[in-house]
Every structure is written in C-alpha cells, then in structure tokens.
Amino acid sequence: MECLEGKRSNTMIIGAGRACRLVLSEIKKADEEKRNTYPFLPVCIIDDDKKMIGNEIEGVPVLGTTEEIHRYVEKAKIEQIIFAIPSCLEDERKRILDLCSAEGVPIKVLPFISDLIFDDNNNKIIDQIRDIRVEDLLGREPIKFNNPEVKNFIRGKVCMVTGGGGSIGSELVRQISKYEPKKVIIVDIYENNAYDIQQELNMEYGDSLNLVTLIASVRDYYRMNQIYEKYKPQIVFHAAAHKHVPLMEVSPMEAIKNNVIGTFNTATLAQFHNVEKFVMISTDKAVNPTNVMGASKRCCEMIVQYLVQQHEGKTEFVTTRFGNVLGSNGSVIPLFKRQIEQGKPITVTHPDIIRYFMTIPEAVSLVIEAATFARGGEIFVLDMGKPVRIVALAENLIRMYGKIPYKDVEIKFTGLRPGEKIKEELLMNEEGLQKTKNKLIFIGKQIEIDEKYFAERLRTLRNAAQENKEDLAVAALHDMVPTFITPEEFNKNVMTEKM
C-alpha cells in the first residue's frame, strides 16, 4: 500500500462521509510526519448530498454528485478512484461502481462496513482499501452466513467430501476444517488438485487437523464401499461431478457415468453405512435442462429423492442448488481475464445471455448451513439476487483493467454453445418455494417419484452409458428427465417472450 514520495496519483474519492474523513486524515498525518506515504493524491470528493458541495474536507473540495463523475474525472485529470462508502446499499453501490468503471481508471474500494476491521493490530482504514473485484459488480453484498449451529453440526464429526480437490469441494474442506471436525476425508480422482488442498491444509493446521486424502473414483462402487467401511464418515458432501456443459454434450456417457452412477453409488452406500447426513451439490442447470450435464444433475436430484421416499436407514438426504460460482474451474471470469491479459478479444456466446452468480465461499456456506438444518428430502435454493448479463460483466472487467470495451478490447459474440441456455432458472415449474429461518435460503417442494418406473429407467440409463451407446444413453436420459428439452426449443421460447 505504501510508496515513495512523488509516486502518487491524482485521486477522486466517492463519498464525503466518515470513511472519507478517516482516509484523508491518515494521508495528512503521513505527510506531516514526512514518512513514506500512500499512493493517493486526493484532489476531489464526490457526494450525492448536495449540501456538501462546495465544502472541503482536510483541504480537499467536494465538487459534485455521482452523476458528474465523468465531468470531474476529465477536469481534474483523475488517475484513480477510491469508493469510500462502506455502508452503501447494494443497488446504489452497483450503480456508482458502474459509473466509475466506465472511466477506464483503476478503482479502489473500501470493504462493506461489516468487513472493516478495527483492532489492536489493524486500526487504519486506509490499509483496508483494496482493488475492485468482479464480486463488487454483482449488484449485491456478498452473502454472509453466521449460524452458530453450524459449528455444533460439524464439531467432532467425520466429514467426507467427494470431489474434494475441485473449486467447490476444496472450499467445503476449508470451511469444514474451521469447525473442529474429528476427521476430514478428501476423495478425488484428480491427484494434483487433491495434493494442492492437502498441502494447503497441512500448512494451515499441521497436526491439529486429522486429514485423510484419498485418490478414488465415485464410479467405482467397490472402492467407495471400502472407503465407507474403513473411515465410517458421518457427514458426506457429494461435490464430485463433471460440470462443463459443452464437453459433456460431446461425451454424454461420461456425464452419466460420473454424475448419475457416481451419485447412485455414493448415496446408496451412505444409506447402507448409516451416514447421518448426505448432501448432494446440484446446479440451476438441473432446472428444465437443455443439456446432458444439466439433465444428469437433475437425475442426481431424483436419485436423492428416490432414496428419501424409501424410508430405509437413518441417513438424511439433502440437495443444495445454486447458480454459477465466480472463479471456479470453468468459470467465465478466469477465461475473460486471460483473454484481456493476452491482448485477445473477449468471447461471449450471445449478447442476451444472463446468469446468476455467487462467490465460492457463498455457495459453500449455503451448502453447510442447509445441511445443518436439513431434515431429509429438501432441495435448498439460494436467493441469488438479480441475474447478470454476461456481456455487462465482460465490459466491467475490461474497465477494471483500465481499458475501454470495444476500443481497447474487442468483444466477440461467438454463438450459443452446444446445450447452452440464454438464461438459467433456479426452480422447476413443479416446485413451490418455502421459507426457512435464513431469509436467503428457500426450500423447493419436490414431486413424487414413481419408484418402480424410476428404477427401471435408471438401470436402462446405466447400461447404455457403460456400453458407451451414446444415442441410447441420451434417449434414456430424456426418459428419466421429462423436462429435458432441446436448447433450440428453450431459447426460441425465451426470445419470443422478449419480443
């Protein structure tokens, strides 16, 4: 944060409140003490309280409102902006940050007021100024889960995470490890990811965390049974899955083997071994799916419901469903960043495509909290706020790099990929919403499964996939999931509604 005298940039501060005063006071004190100072040269303040305009704070003038940001960026030759309204409401925060990002200069932000830290080790607000992140442009404050029941749920339990090396799985392992589990078991087929999270946790916890890392495939029933028998997990988080939509369109048998058969193996073994809770990680792509990946995940949800309806054993089954996660493997954000940094055009499939987004910690907090108060059979759905247009996300990301969309960085529309929807949904038509004690988590009411019909169709699906009969497997998946329609049909309906 600190830099040598003379290396400071003309800085505009958004917000003339207490945070602004503290920032300016700390800069002034550093100047008076003639020590290495901060890289900010405050030249103007912007605030929507018109009574403040014309005043000065620590010698810095309040010039105008947020609608005049562009005017004063040009007039004062602004080189960077500090957003200093930590208590700003979600919609207003997004509106102002959109205006700032349009200026093509670096933006720094103060965290949300709940994230500011003032203690014996860190009592300066200026040290908490950070670069703007994509999450800041989502239009809502990152959701925080602070349920004291979670610690009681995890503490002293043997917890297993399948797909524990993946983006969701590894964050599950991180958060579980904070709650004093008896043992954490990472199960993953990809040894590099499993090794990375293993080493991270070893460095973080040393011998205080009882950690077991196993290389295994959820497709292998006998290997998974061996793991259940040896380690006797009490809580299982099932995150292992193939999730990449276009790749699964090309190799549908692999989605069925890994997602459907892998879930059936892991879930039925949990029931047989009397696991206390089994938590299946699903996706909004399972709702009225238009691709093999989404249909396979809907089938996984149905497997969980099928086992719930049998009322055998003591295992409580629960499904958690959410949208796209920022920064995950396969997310658009890392791809966009690579394209910008390599000087290539950003590729967006369609100008109208929209998605719901959340951060990985948000998604994982939802999973753990839902598991805590689940009683069996629920699909938990997170209120993810407003959907985000992907092209707007790309434009804002370009501006965050200090560049101008369509001028410095081209945006190319490449056409919808195989199986891709224009928009995602969070709930099926057959499901109603039921509130929980967390106002951001809802329960979707499931439809009944015809157990005999379902078992027969599942057997047909499994056999077709294992014999690599692609057409037969996809046809069987359509039989299993009646709401599975072609993307062309779905997207045509969406575009018709828009007209």
PLY file of the C-alpha trace (Angstrom):
ply
format ascii 1.0
element vertex 499
property float x
property float y
property float z
element edge 498
property int vertex1
property int vertex2
end_header
0.00 0.00 0.00
2.84 2.41 0.84
5.03 4.05 -1.76
7.78 6.62 -2.05
7.01 10.33 -2.12
6.41 11.56 -5.66
4.75 8.35 -6.88
1.19 9.37 -6.02
-1.71 9.53 -8.46
-4.50 12.11 -8.74
-7.33 10.51 -6.80
-11.07 11.07 -6.67
-12.87 9.89 -3.52
-16.51 8.84 -3.79
-18.37 9.64 -0.56
-17.80 12.53 1.85
-18.71 10.61 5.00
-16.75 9.28 7.95
-14.72 6.81 5.87
-13.55 9.61 3.56
-12.57 11.76 6.55
-10.56 8.91 8.09
-8.75 8.21 4.82
-7.85 11.87 4.33
-6.80 12.23 7.96
-4.45 9.25 7.70
-2.92 10.59 4.45
-2.46 14.04 6.04
-0.81 12.57 9.14
1.59 10.53 6.99
2.51 13.68 5.04
3.09 15.72 8.21
5.37 13.05 9.63
7.33 13.12 6.36
7.47 9.34 6.15
6.80 7.07 3.18
3.29 7.93 2.19
0.37 6.36 0.38
-0.04 6.22 -3.43
-3.01 8.61 -3.35
-3.04 12.34 -4.06
-6.65 13.31 -3.24
-7.77 16.16 -5.50
-11.57 16.00 -5.25
-14.52 14.38 -3.49
-17.87 13.34 -5.00
-21.03 13.03 -2.90
-24.76 12.93 -3.68
-25.59 15.14 -0.67
-25.82 18.49 -2.48
-25.42 20.36 0.83
-21.83 19.05 0.94
-20.90 20.50 -2.45
-18.58 23.48 -2.08
-17.22 22.31 1.28
-13.74 20.99 1.92
-12.53 18.01 3.95
-8.89 18.20 5.04
-8.42 20.77 2.27
-9.94 18.57 -0.48
-13.01 20.08 -2.21
-16.37 18.32 -2.62
-17.09 19.14 -6.28
-20.27 17.38 -7.37
-22.58 14.36 -7.39
-22.06 10.86 -8.75
-23.85 11.83 -11.97
-20.92 14.23 -12.57
-18.15 11.65 -12.08
-17.18 11.70 -15.77
-17.02 15.52 -15.85
-14.65 15.76 -12.87
-12.51 12.79 -13.88
-11.68 14.73 -17.04
-11.45 18.16 -15.40
-9.20 17.06 -12.51
-7.15 14.61 -14.61
-8.09 11.77 -12.27
-5.83 8.71 -12.39
-7.62 6.54 -9.84
-10.85 6.44 -7.81
-11.49 5.36 -4.23
-15.03 4.20 -3.45
-15.36 5.17 0.22
-18.98 4.39 1.16
-18.70 1.09 3.09
-22.35 1.27 4.22
-23.74 1.85 0.71
-26.80 -0.25 -0.20
-26.42 -2.92 -2.85
-28.20 -1.36 -5.86
-26.68 2.06 -5.22
-23.22 0.56 -4.83
-23.51 -1.20 -8.17
-24.85 1.97 -9.87
-21.93 4.07 -8.66
-19.29 1.43 -9.39
-20.68 1.06 -12.92
-20.22 4.83 -13.40
-16.67 4.61 -12.01
-15.71 1.60 -14.10
-16.82 3.43 -17.25
-13.98 5.94 -16.73
-11.23 3.44 -17.51
-9.08 4.31 -14.48
-8.15 1.94 -11.61
-10.76 1.73 -8.86
-10.06 1.01 -5.21
-12.83 0.21 -2.75
-13.33 0.05 0.98
-14.90 -3.24 2.08
-18.52 -3.42 3.18
-18.89 -1.94 6.65
-19.31 -5.41 8.17
-15.88 -6.38 6.78
-13.95 -3.40 8.14
-11.52 -4.36 10.87
-10.50 -2.13 13.75
-8.45 -3.85 16.43
-5.07 -3.60 18.16
-3.29 -4.97 15.09
-5.14 -3.03 12.41
-6.73 0.31 13.28
-6.20 2.12 9.97
-8.97 2.33 7.42
-6.60 3.24 4.59
-4.76 -0.08 4.89
-8.06 -1.84 4.13
-8.52 -0.18 0.75
-8.32 -2.88 -1.93
-8.66 -3.29 -5.68
-12.17 -3.58 -7.05
-13.21 -7.19 -7.63
-15.74 -8.71 -10.00
-17.90 -9.52 -6.96
-18.30 -5.76 -6.39
-20.15 -5.52 -9.71
-22.72 -8.23 -8.99
-25.25 -5.77 -7.61
-25.45 -7.19 -4.10
-23.40 -7.53 -0.96
-21.67 -10.90 -0.60
-23.96 -13.06 1.49
-22.61 -13.96 4.91
-23.72 -16.95 6.90
-23.17 -16.78 10.64
-25.10 -19.69 12.08
-23.70 -20.88 15.42
-25.47 -24.21 14.84
-23.02 -24.98 12.02
-20.09 -25.41 14.40
-22.12 -27.77 16.59
-23.12 -29.72 13.48
-19.52 -30.25 12.25
-17.57 -30.39 15.53
-16.37 -33.88 16.43
-17.76 -35.47 13.23
-16.03 -37.48 10.50
-16.72 -35.46 7.31
-16.08 -36.73 3.79
-16.04 -34.55 0.66
-16.14 -36.21 -2.76
-14.56 -34.06 -5.44
-12.68 -32.51 -2.53
-9.96 -31.11 -4.76
-12.32 -29.13 -7.03
-13.31 -25.49 -6.69
-16.43 -26.19 -4.60
-15.05 -29.30 -2.90
-11.81 -27.65 -1.75
-13.71 -24.68 -0.29
-16.00 -27.14 1.51
-12.93 -28.76 3.01
-11.52 -25.36 4.05
-14.70 -24.27 5.79
-15.36 -27.64 7.43
-11.81 -27.65 8.81
-12.53 -24.44 10.77
-15.27 -26.11 12.80
-13.13 -28.70 14.65
-14.20 -31.89 12.85
-12.99 -35.24 14.17
-11.62 -36.10 10.74
-11.77 -34.71 7.19
-11.63 -37.13 4.24
-10.86 -35.73 0.79
-11.87 -38.05 -2.05
-10.89 -37.07 -5.60
-9.85 -38.82 -8.80
-7.54 -35.94 -9.86
-4.40 -36.25 -7.75
-2.98 -32.78 -8.50
-5.99 -30.94 -7.05
-6.17 -33.33 -4.10
-2.47 -32.76 -3.40
-2.85 -28.96 -3.58
-5.63 -28.75 -0.97
-3.87 -31.37 1.19
-0.69 -29.27 1.30
-2.64 -26.06 1.92
-4.40 -27.58 4.94
-1.20 -29.16 6.26
0.44 -25.74 6.26
-2.60 -24.13 7.86
-3.34 -26.69 10.58
-0.37 -29.04 10.89
-1.13 -32.00 13.15
-4.17 -30.29 14.69
-6.34 -31.40 11.74
-6.91 -35.12 11.20
-6.82 -35.12 7.41
-7.03 -38.10 5.05
-6.56 -37.61 1.30
-7.67 -40.46 -0.96
-7.48 -40.90 -4.71
-10.64 -42.69 -5.80
-13.46 -42.50 -8.35
-17.11 -42.29 -7.31
-17.81 -44.52 -10.33
-16.06 -47.40 -8.55
-18.70 -48.88 -6.21
-16.32 -51.32 -4.52
-13.62 -48.73 -3.89
-16.18 -46.31 -2.43
-17.61 -49.11 -0.25
-14.10 -49.79 1.01
-13.73 -46.12 1.99
-17.08 -46.06 3.80
-16.22 -49.25 5.69
-12.76 -48.09 6.75
-13.39 -44.42 7.64
-17.08 -44.51 8.66
-17.99 -40.93 7.61
-20.89 -39.34 9.50
-21.45 -36.44 7.08
-20.87 -36.75 3.33
-20.74 -33.75 0.97
-21.01 -35.06 -2.60
-19.36 -32.48 -4.88
-17.76 -34.85 -7.40
-19.20 -34.27 -10.87
-18.47 -33.42 -14.46
-19.88 -29.89 -14.85
-18.65 -28.48 -18.18
-21.71 -28.21 -20.44
-20.17 -28.27 -23.98
-17.70 -31.04 -23.11
-20.48 -33.21 -21.74
-22.52 -32.66 -24.90
-19.66 -34.27 -26.82
-19.14 -37.08 -24.27
-22.59 -37.68 -22.75
-21.75 -41.18 -21.48
-19.09 -39.71 -19.21
-21.57 -37.27 -17.62
-23.94 -40.17 -16.96
-21.21 -42.46 -15.57
-19.65 -39.81 -13.33
-22.69 -37.79 -12.29
-25.57 -40.27 -12.28
-23.85 -43.57 -11.48
-21.32 -41.83 -9.21
-24.15 -40.23 -7.23
-26.09 -43.50 -7.06
-23.02 -45.30 -5.72
-22.12 -42.65 -3.18
-25.69 -42.09 -1.96
-26.77 -45.74 -1.68
-23.55 -46.58 0.16
-24.22 -43.67 2.53
-27.63 -45.18 3.24
-26.21 -48.70 3.70
-23.50 -47.47 6.10
-25.92 -45.31 8.11
-24.27 -41.97 7.35
-26.05 -39.22 9.32
-26.30 -36.63 6.50
-25.70 -36.86 2.78
-25.53 -33.52 0.94
-25.71 -33.52 -2.84
-24.37 -30.48 -4.70
-26.65 -29.58 -7.62
-26.93 -26.69 -10.07
-29.51 -24.36 -11.59
-28.77 -26.14 -14.89
-30.78 -29.09 -13.49
-33.94 -26.97 -13.83
-35.71 -27.64 -17.15
-32.35 -28.84 -18.53
-31.35 -28.30 -22.13
-28.07 -30.21 -21.98
-26.74 -33.57 -20.85
-24.86 -32.11 -17.89
-27.97 -30.38 -16.51
-30.16 -33.42 -17.15
-27.63 -35.68 -15.43
-27.67 -33.40 -12.36
-31.49 -33.40 -12.36
-31.26 -37.18 -12.42
-28.95 -36.97 -9.37
-31.59 -34.91 -7.56
-34.15 -37.59 -8.42
-31.87 -40.32 -7.07
-31.67 -38.48 -3.76
-35.45 -38.10 -3.66
-35.88 -41.78 -4.62
-33.78 -42.80 -1.60
-35.70 -40.42 0.69
-39.00 -41.99 -0.36
-37.77 -45.48 0.53
-37.52 -44.54 4.22
-34.72 -47.03 4.76
-31.82 -46.48 7.13
-31.21 -43.34 9.16
-29.48 -41.15 6.56
-30.98 -37.70 5.99
-30.54 -36.72 2.33
-30.49 -33.11 1.16
-29.82 -31.33 -2.14
-28.41 -27.81 -2.49
-28.90 -25.91 -5.73
-27.20 -22.70 -6.81
-26.01 -20.89 -9.92
-22.60 -20.13 -11.36
-19.71 -19.54 -9.00
-17.14 -16.82 -9.64
-13.60 -18.09 -10.07
-14.50 -21.77 -10.22
-12.92 -24.18 -12.67
-14.64 -23.46 -15.96
-16.00 -20.06 -14.89
-16.11 -17.27 -17.48
-14.14 -14.85 -15.28
-10.72 -16.58 -15.40
-11.20 -17.02 -19.16
-12.05 -13.32 -19.64
-9.00 -12.31 -17.57
-6.66 -14.49 -19.63
-8.08 -13.06 -22.85
-7.58 -9.45 -21.68
-4.07 -10.09 -20.33
-3.02 -11.79 -23.58
-4.42 -8.93 -25.68
-7.09 -11.10 -27.28
-10.79 -10.35 -27.79
-13.18 -11.43 -25.05
-15.53 -14.10 -26.37
-19.18 -14.04 -25.26
-21.59 -16.55 -26.74
-24.65 -14.28 -27.06
-25.42 -10.58 -26.30
-28.57 -11.52 -24.35
-27.16 -14.35 -22.25
-27.71 -13.94 -18.49
-26.60 -15.93 -15.46
-26.97 -15.94 -11.69
-23.66 -15.63 -9.90
-22.33 -16.17 -6.41
-18.87 -16.46 -4.88
-17.41 -19.84 -3.98
-17.47 -19.08 -0.22
-21.16 -18.09 -0.53
-22.00 -21.33 -2.30
-20.17 -23.42 0.26
-21.64 -21.55 3.23
-25.08 -22.31 1.78
-24.25 -25.99 1.46
-23.04 -26.31 5.06
-25.86 -24.25 6.56
-28.50 -26.13 4.58
-27.00 -29.40 5.78
-27.20 -28.15 9.35
-30.96 -27.68 9.47
-31.97 -30.25 6.83
-34.39 -32.95 7.95
-34.25 -35.01 4.78
-35.60 -34.71 1.23
-35.29 -30.94 0.77
-33.86 -29.05 -2.20
-32.37 -25.86 -0.81
-32.22 -22.90 -3.18
-30.31 -19.67 -2.52
-31.83 -16.29 -3.29
-29.05 -15.15 -5.60
-30.46 -11.70 -6.31
-30.66 -10.34 -9.82
-29.25 -12.19 -12.83
-26.21 -10.65 -14.51
-25.80 -10.08 -18.25
-22.54 -11.76 -19.25
-21.69 -9.02 -21.75
-22.04 -6.39 -18.99
-19.74 -8.47 -16.79
-17.20 -8.57 -19.63
-17.46 -4.81 -20.19
-16.94 -4.06 -16.50
-13.99 -6.43 -16.29
-12.35 -4.66 -19.24
-12.85 -1.31 -17.48
-11.35 -2.70 -14.29
-8.16 -3.22 -16.30
-8.27 0.49 -17.20
-9.26 -0.25 -20.80
-12.24 0.73 -22.96
-14.63 -2.00 -24.18
-14.89 -2.41 -27.98
-11.99 0.05 -28.43
-9.04 -1.31 -26.45
-10.52 -4.79 -26.05
-12.90 -6.26 -28.60
-15.90 -8.36 -27.51
-16.77 -11.09 -29.99
-20.10 -12.91 -29.98
-19.42 -16.49 -30.95
-22.91 -18.03 -30.84
-24.50 -20.25 -28.22
-22.51 -23.39 -27.47
-23.99 -26.91 -27.61
-26.62 -27.31 -24.90
-26.41 -23.67 -23.75
-29.43 -21.71 -22.50
-29.88 -17.96 -22.89
-30.95 -17.81 -19.24
-30.88 -20.19 -16.28
-33.67 -20.87 -13.82
-33.49 -21.77 -10.15
-36.76 -23.64 -9.62
-38.74 -26.08 -11.69
-42.35 -25.33 -12.50
-43.46 -28.23 -10.29
-41.76 -26.74 -7.23
-43.08 -24.11 -4.88
-40.98 -22.04 -2.52
-41.00 -22.49 1.22
-39.17 -20.14 3.58
-36.53 -21.23 6.08
-35.15 -19.45 9.15
-32.48 -17.98 6.86
-34.28 -15.43 4.68
-31.89 -16.10 1.80
-32.44 -19.87 1.67
-35.64 -21.41 0.37
-36.91 -24.98 0.02
-38.28 -26.23 -3.29
-41.12 -28.73 -2.90
-40.34 -31.93 -4.79
-42.67 -34.01 -6.93
-43.23 -37.67 -6.14
-41.03 -40.28 -7.83
-42.61 -43.46 -9.22
-40.08 -45.79 -7.61
-40.58 -48.85 -9.83
-40.59 -46.82 -13.07
-37.57 -44.79 -11.89
-35.52 -47.91 -11.00
-36.20 -49.48 -14.40
-35.25 -46.33 -16.30
-32.13 -45.86 -14.17
-31.00 -49.40 -14.99
-31.53 -48.75 -18.72
-29.58 -45.49 -18.49
-26.70 -47.11 -16.61
-26.38 -50.00 -19.07
-26.43 -47.72 -22.12
-23.72 -45.47 -20.64
-21.48 -48.35 -19.53
-21.73 -49.88 -23.01
-20.92 -46.43 -24.49
-24.06 -46.44 -26.62
-24.37 -42.68 -26.94
-27.73 -42.35 -28.71
-29.32 -44.90 -26.41
-27.88 -43.18 -23.31
-29.16 -39.73 -24.29
-32.60 -41.16 -25.17
-32.69 -42.90 -21.77
-31.77 -39.63 -20.08
-34.72 -37.94 -21.81
-36.95 -40.73 -20.49
-35.60 -40.23 -16.97
-35.98 -36.45 -17.02
-39.25 -35.38 -18.74
-38.34 -31.68 -18.52
-35.16 -32.26 -20.60
-35.76 -30.32 -23.85
-33.53 -29.12 -26.67
-31.74 -25.78 -26.19
-33.12 -24.58 -29.52
-36.69 -25.04 -28.30
-35.98 -23.39 -24.95
-34.09 -20.42 -26.41
-36.73 -19.87 -29.08
-39.38 -19.59 -26.33
-37.19 -17.14 -24.36
-36.58 -14.88 -27.37
-40.31 -14.99 -28.27
-41.18 -13.81 -24.74
-38.76 -10.87 -25.14
-40.37 -9.64 -28.36
0 1
1 2
2 3
3 4
4 5
5 6
6 7
7 8
8 9
9 10
10 11
11 12
12 13
13 14
14 15
15 16
16 17
17 18
18 19
19 20
20 21
21 22
22 23
23 24
24 25
25 26
26 27
27 28
28 29
29 30
30 31
31 32
32 33
33 34
34 35
35 36
36 37
37 38
38 39
39 40
40 41
41 42
42 43
43 44
44 45
45 46
46 47
47 48
48 49
49 50
50 51
51 52
52 53
53 54
54 55
55 56
56 57
57 58
58 59
59 60
60 61
61 62
62 63
63 64
64 65
65 66
66 67
67 68
68 69
69 70
70 71
71 72
72 73
73 74
74 75
75 76
76 77
77 78
78 79
79 80
80 81
81 82
82 83
83 84
84 85
85 86
86 87
87 88
88 89
89 90
90 91
91 92
92 93
93 94
94 95
95 96
96 97
97 98
98 99
99 100
100 101
101 102
102 103
103 104
104 105
105 106
106 107
107 108
108 109
109 110
110 111
111 112
112 113
113 114
114 115
115 116
116 117
117 118
118 119
119 120
120 121
121 122
122 123
123 124
124 125
125 126
126 127
127 128
128 129
129 130
130 131
131 132
132 133
133 134
134 135
135 136
136 137
137 138
138 139
139 140
140 141
141 142
142 143
143 144
144 145
145 146
146 147
147 148
148 149
149 150
150 151
151 152
152 153
153 154
154 155
155 156
156 157
157 158
158 159
159 160
160 161
161 162
162 163
163 164
164 165
165 166
166 167
167 168
168 169
169 170
170 171
171 172
172 173
173 174
174 175
175 176
176 177
177 178
178 179
179 180
180 181
181 182
182 183
183 184
184 185
185 186
186 187
187 188
188 189
189 190
190 191
191 192
192 193
193 194
194 195
195 196
196 197
197 198
198 199
199 200
200 201
201 202
202 203
203 204
204 205
205 206
206 207
207 208
208 209
209 210
210 211
211 212
212 213
213 214
214 215
215 216
216 217
217 218
218 219
219 220
220 221
221 222
222 223
223 224
224 225
225 226
226 227
227 228
228 229
229 230
230 231
231 232
232 233
233 234
234 235
235 236
236 237
237 238
238 239
239 240
240 241
241 242
242 243
243 244
244 245
245 246
246 247
247 248
248 249
249 250
250 251
251 252
252 253
253 254
254 255
255 256
256 257
257 258
258 259
259 260
260 261
261 262
262 263
263 264
264 265
265 266
266 267
267 268
268 269
269 270
270 271
271 272
272 273
273 274
274 275
275 276
276 277
277 278
278 279
279 280
280 281
281 282
282 283
283 284
284 285
285 286
286 287
287 288
288 289
289 290
290 291
291 292
292 293
293 294
294 295
295 296
296 297
297 298
298 299
299 300
300 301
301 302
302 303
303 304
304 305
305 306
306 307
307 308
308 309
309 310
310 311
311 312
312 313
313 314
314 315
315 316
316 317
317 318
318 319
319 320
320 321
321 322
322 323
323 324
324 325
325 326
326 327
327 328
328 329
329 330
330 331
331 332
332 333
333 334
334 335
335 336
336 337
337 338
338 339
339 340
340 341
341 342
342 343
343 344
344 345
345 346
346 347
347 348
348 349
349 350
350 351
351 352
352 353
353 354
354 355
355 356
356 357
357 358
358 359
359 360
360 361
361 362
362 363
363 364
364 365
365 366
366 367
367 368
368 369
369 370
370 371
371 372
372 373
373 374
374 375
375 376
376 377
377 378
378 379
379 380
380 381
381 382
382 383
383 384
384 385
385 386
386 387
387 388
388 389
389 390
390 391
391 392
392 393
393 394
394 395
395 396
396 397
397 398
398 399
399 400
400 401
401 402
402 403
403 404
404 405
405 406
406 407
407 408
408 409
409 410
410 411
411 412
412 413
413 414
414 415
415 416
416 417
417 418
418 419
419 420
420 421
421 422
422 423
423 424
424 425
425 426
426 427
427 428
428 429
429 430
430 431
431 432
432 433
433 434
434 435
435 436
436 437
437 438
438 439
439 440
440 441
441 442
442 443
443 444
444 445
445 446
446 447
447 448
448 449
449 450
450 451
451 452
452 453
453 454
454 455
455 456
456 457
457 458
458 459
459 460
460 461
461 462
462 463
463 464
464 465
465 466
466 467
467 468
468 469
469 470
470 471
471 472
472 473
473 474
474 475
475 476
476 477
477 478
478 479
479 480
480 481
481 482
482 483
483 484
484 485
485 486
486 487
487 488
488 489
489 490
490 491
491 492
492 493
493 494
494 495
495 496
496 497
497 498
